[in-house]
């Protein structure tokens, strides 16, 4: 059974780095909401605030790929119950397993350094300031999820932890 790995976490915790590592190890498709939202802003629609548009577009692409039999990694902030429910619904509708992963960085100095020194690799993406990151709404999780602390392990170790969980999930599902 295919898997949807739904990454969530504040900007700068290491989601994209982690998603790239997992995608390479698990032969999965990496879908990044930053890329979709930046494209929507550059498009003829000229969307200023993507709101849910980026998430909905990314979810549709994820569903298409899950139905084709590909594992998918959704690289999003996923800050609220509604966005988390969206990924659960996409997995259910696509007959896929879901692995929710909350990515955190408990070392605040390291997190801040990552945010302030981050290189922009998406045309049109405006990177948030440290102040914007610390003021961002991020509802506490109520559902089961794996928590990965990128300040406690290397990106490679974090990715291996996720790949192992993904493998266990696939093995235990009939």
C-alpha positions in Angstrom: 0.0 0.0 0.0 1.3 3.5 -0.9 2.0 6.1 1.8 1.4 9.7 2.2 3.9 11.3 4.5 2.4 14.6 5.7 5.2 16.7 7.2 4.3 19.7 9.3 6.2 22.3 11.3 7.1 25.9 11.4 9.3 27.4 8.7 13.0 26.7 9.2 12.7 23.5 11.3 14.1 21.5 8.4 11.0 20.1 6.6 12.3 20.5 3.1 15.7 19.2 3.8 14.1 16.2 5.5 11.6 15.7 2.7 14.3 15.6 0.1 16.3 13.0 2.1 13.1 10.8 2.6 12.2 11.2 -1.1 15.6 9.9 -2.2 15.6 7.0 0.2 12.0 5.9 -0.3 11.7 6.7 -4.0 8.8 9.0 -3.2 7.5 12.2 -4.8 8.2 15.4 -2.9 5.4 18.0 -3.1 6.3 21.3 -1.6 3.5 23.8 -0.9 6.0 26.8 -1.1 6.6 26.0 -4.8 2.8 25.9 -5.5 2.0 29.1 -3.6 4.9 31.0 -5.2 3.6 29.8 -8.7 0.1 30.9 -7.8 1.5 34.4 -7.0 3.4 34.6 -10.2 0.5 33.3 -12.3 -2.1 35.4 -14.1 -4.2 34.9 -11.1 -1.6 37.0 -9.1 -2.8 35.5 -5.8 -1.4 37.6 -3.0 -2.3 35.4 -0.1 -2.6 31.8 -1.1 -4.7 30.9 2.0 -6.0 27.4 1.2 -5.3 27.5 -2.6 -1.8 26.1 -2.4 -2.8 23.3 0.0 -5.8 22.3 -2.2 -3.7 22.3 -5.4 -1.0 20.3 -3.7 -3.6 17.8 -2.2 -5.0 17.2 -5.7 -1.6 16.5 -7.1 -0.8 14.2 -4.1 -4.1 12.3 -4.7 -3.3 11.8 -8.4 0.2 10.4 -7.6 -1.1 8.2 -4.7 -3.7 6.7 -7.0 -0.9 5.9 -9.5 0.9 4.0 -6.8 3.6 6.5 -5.8 4.5 7.3 -2.3 4.1 11.1 -1.6 5.7 13.5 0.8 3.6 16.6 1.5 6.0 19.3 2.6 3.8 21.9 4.3 3.5 23.9 7.5 0.2 22.2 8.2 -0.5 24.5 11.1 -4.2 23.9 11.8 -6.7 21.1 12.3 -8.3 21.7 8.9 -5.1 21.3 6.9 -4.3 18.1 8.9 -7.8 16.7 8.1 -7.2 17.5 4.4 -4.2 15.2 4.3 -6.1 12.4 6.2 -9.0 12.7 3.7 -6.6 12.6 0.7 -5.0 9.4 2.1 -8.4 7.8 2.8 -9.8 8.7 -0.6 -6.6 7.4 -2.3 -6.5 4.1 -0.3 -3.1 5.2 1.1 -1.5 4.9 4.5 -0.8 8.2 6.2 2.2 9.0 8.3 1.8 12.4 10.0 5.2 13.8 11.0 5.6 16.9 13.1 9.1 18.3 12.5 10.4 20.5 15.3 13.7 22.1 16.3 13.9 22.4 20.0 17.2 24.3 19.9 15.7 27.9 19.5 19.1 29.4 18.6 19.6 26.8 15.8 16.1 27.3 14.6 16.5 31.1 14.4 19.9 30.7 12.6 18.2 28.5 10.0 15.4 31.0 9.5 17.8 34.0 9.2 20.4 32.3 6.9 18.0 30.3 4.8 18.7 30.4 1.0 15.6 30.9 -1.2 15.4 28.3 -3.9 11.9 29.0 -5.1 11.3 31.9 -7.5 8.8 34.4 -6.0 8.9 32.9 -2.5 9.2 35.5 0.2 11.0 33.9 3.2 9.6 34.7 6.6 11.5 36.6 9.2 12.3 35.1 12.6 9.6 37.4 14.0 7.0 36.2 11.5 7.9 32.5 12.3 7.6 33.1 16.1 4.3 34.8 15.7 2.8 32.2 13.3 -0.3 30.3 14.4 0.5 26.6 14.9 -2.2 24.7 16.7 -1.0 21.9 19.0 -1.5 18.4 17.5 -4.4 16.4 19.0 -4.0 13.4 16.6 -1.3 10.7 16.6 1.9 11.7 14.8 5.6 11.0 14.8 7.7 13.9 16.2 11.1 14.4 14.7 13.5 16.9 16.3 16.0 18.1 13.7 18.2 19.6 16.4 18.7 16.1 18.0 19.6 14.1 14.9 21.1 14.7 11.5 18.9 15.0 8.4 20.0 11.6 7.4 19.1 10.0 10.7 15.7 11.8 10.8 15.0 10.6 7.2 15.9 7.0 8.1 13.6 7.2 11.1 10.7 8.2 8.8 11.5 5.6 6.2 11.5 2.9 8.8 8.2 4.0 10.1 6.8 4.2 6.6 8.0 0.6 6.0 6.4 -0.6 9.2 3.2 1.1 8.2 3.2 -0.6 4.9 4.0 -4.0 6.4 1.2 -3.9 9.1 -1.5 -2.7 6.7 -3.4 -5.6 5.0 
